[in-house]
Amino acid sequence: MEGLELKSKGFTLLEVMIVLIMISLSISLVIPSLARFSKKIELRTAAQKVSTILRYCRNEAVQKGKVQQVLFNPELREIKVQSPKSSARAKEDIPAEDPNLEKKYILPRGYRSRK
């Protein structure tokens, strides 16, 4: 009965299907936690960016001895930094002498502020 001996050199279809089901279940459990983690990272990054902008404006105001305005626009997701003179010039359509008087920073998508 030497001809009836068969050696198994592969996987059965059932074994492959079970492994694929286990992999898909583990992926479906991991993906939501990764999405929450990435949103948490984006929120932390946005908070750090706002903090950095405010610190920068404070330092500029102290060094130059001038008032700095920080304007938040949640609809456009932007922060605008300007001196009061640049906002007066914008209303009068007078060109600013210093192009650095007004700066805009864009916040990441999904940013919401409380009113």
Order of alpha helices (4+ residues) and beta strands (2+ residues): alpha-beta-beta-alpha-beta
